[in-house]
Amino acid sequence: MKRVLWVLAGLVVVAALVLLLLSSDNGRAPETLPTVTVTRGDIVDRALAVGTIEPRVELSVKSQVAGVVRRLFVDAGDYE
């Protein structure tokens, strides 16, 4: 039982030393970050892209049954 206590005490001491070494600043001055003053204004975000959009996979959608659509129960743009 005494041996377990000594091992645990040793682990606590080693953990404390590791934390002490990792938390020290090694004598360096604290790093200063650049700052700016806050001003009110409008947010403007613009993007310009030139090119074509190409699908990864092109599918052909075909009906398995021939017929006439008599009623359409959704509007263009409906989702769900």
C-alpha positions as CSV (number, residue, x, y, z in Angstrom):
1,M,0.0,0.0,0.0
2,K,2.9,2.4,0.8
3,R,4.4,1.7,-2.6
4,V,1.2,2.8,-4.4
5,L,1.1,6.0,-2.4
6,W,4.8,6.7,-3.2
7,V,4.1,6.1,-6.9
8,L,1.0,8.4,-6.9
9,A,3.0,11.1,-5.0
10,G,5.8,10.9,-7.6
11,L,3.3,11.2,-10.5
12,V,1.7,14.2,-8.9
13,V,5.2,15.8,-8.5
14,V,6.1,15.1,-12.1
15,A,2.8,16.4,-13.4
16,A,3.2,19.6,-11.4
17,L,6.7,20.1,-12.8
18,V,5.5,19.6,-16.4
19,L,2.7,22.1,-15.9
20,L,5.1,24.6,-14.4
21,L,7.5,24.3,-17.3
22,L,4.8,24.5,-19.9
23,S,3.1,27.5,-18.3
24,S,6.3,29.6,-17.9
25,D,7.0,32.4,-20.4
26,N,10.7,31.6,-20.6
27,G,11.6,35.3,-20.0
28,R,10.1,36.5,-23.2
29,A,8.1,39.7,-23.4
30,P,4.4,39.2,-24.1
31,E,3.5,39.4,-27.7
32,T,1.5,42.5,-28.7
33,L,-1.2,42.1,-31.3
34,P,-2.1,44.9,-33.7
35,T,-5.3,46.7,-32.9
36,V,-7.7,49.0,-34.8
37,T,-10.4,51.4,-33.8
38,V,-14.0,50.5,-34.4
39,T,-16.0,52.6,-36.8
40,R,-19.6,52.4,-38.1
41,G,-20.2,51.9,-41.7
42,D,-21.9,49.8,-44.4
43,I,-20.8,46.3,-45.1
44,V,-20.1,45.9,-48.8
45,D,-19.2,42.5,-50.2
46,R,-18.9,41.9,-53.9
47,A,-17.7,38.9,-55.9
48,L,-17.1,38.5,-59.5
49,A,-16.7,35.1,-61.2
50,V,-16.3,34.3,-64.8
51,G,-16.7,30.8,-66.2
52,T,-19.1,28.0,-66.6
53,I,-20.7,25.7,-64.1
54,E,-20.4,22.1,-65.1
55,P,-22.1,19.2,-63.2
56,R,-20.0,16.3,-61.9
57,V,-22.6,13.8,-63.1
58,E,-25.2,14.5,-65.8
59,L,-28.5,12.5,-65.4
60,S,-31.3,12.0,-67.7
61,V,-34.7,12.0,-66.0
62,K,-37.4,10.1,-67.8
63,S,-40.9,9.0,-66.9
64,Q,-41.6,5.3,-66.9
65,V,-45.3,5.8,-67.7
66,A,-46.6,7.8,-70.6
67,G,-49.6,10.2,-70.0
68,V,-50.8,13.7,-69.5
69,V,-50.4,15.8,-66.3
70,R,-53.9,17.1,-65.5
71,R,-53.1,18.8,-62.2
72,L,-50.0,20.1,-60.5
73,F,-50.1,20.2,-56.7
74,V,-47.1,22.4,-56.1
75,D,-45.9,25.8,-57.3
76,A,-42.5,26.6,-58.8
77,G,-40.0,26.9,-56.0
78,D,-41.9,25.0,-53.4
79,Y,-39.8,22.7,-51.2
80,E,-40.9,20.0,-48.8
